[in-house]
Amino acid sequence: MKPIMICRECRQPLTEEEVEYYEDRCRCERCEGEWTEQIAAWRTGGEDAELDALYDLPAPTAH
């Protein structure tokens, strides 16, 4: 018997297809789609404090 994998976002059981397709991300299709839309909106100028915090890098220092 295979262990049941659950979505790390919404906690719903994943289908076999979701487990295979999304591999280590452990998200269901709905949550993966929402994440993709969130990233796309942010990359095109939308404001997102969560993504700003994740990808806020200090400016490189000149030597």
N, C-alpha and C positions, 0 to 999 in steps of 0.2 A: 504494500500500500504506500503510495507516494504521500509525502507530507503536503498539507494544504498551505499554499503561499497566499499571503494577503497583501493588498495594496498598502504601501506605507503612508499614503495620504488619507484615503477614506476608509481603510480597514476592511474593505470588501474582499471576498475570495477572488483570486485571479483565475482566469481560464487557462487551459493548457497553452493556447495560442498566445495569450499575453505573457505568460512565463517565458515562452520560447522567443517571442519577438522582442520584448523589452528587456530581456536578459537580467542584468544586475540592477536595473533601475527600480524594480519592484513596484511599478505603478500599473494601474488598470488603464485601459484605453481612454476613458473619460478624463482621468487625472493627467495622463501624459499629454493629451490634447490641450487641456487647460494650461499646463506648464509651457507648452510650445507657443501658445497664443500669448502668454504673459511675456516670454522672452522676446517674441517678435515685436510686440508693442513697445517694449523697453528699448530694443535696438533701433527702433525708428523714432525715438524721441519721447516716448511716453515716460511718465514719472513712476518709479517703483522703488520705494525705500528699501525693500528686502533685497532686490537685485543690486541696488547701489551699494549696499553694505557688503554683499558677497564679493563684488568685483571692484571695490574701491582700492586702488593700489597707490602707494606713495609715488610721487614724481621721482624719476631717476636723478641721481646726484651726478654732477659734472666733476670730473677728476682733472 
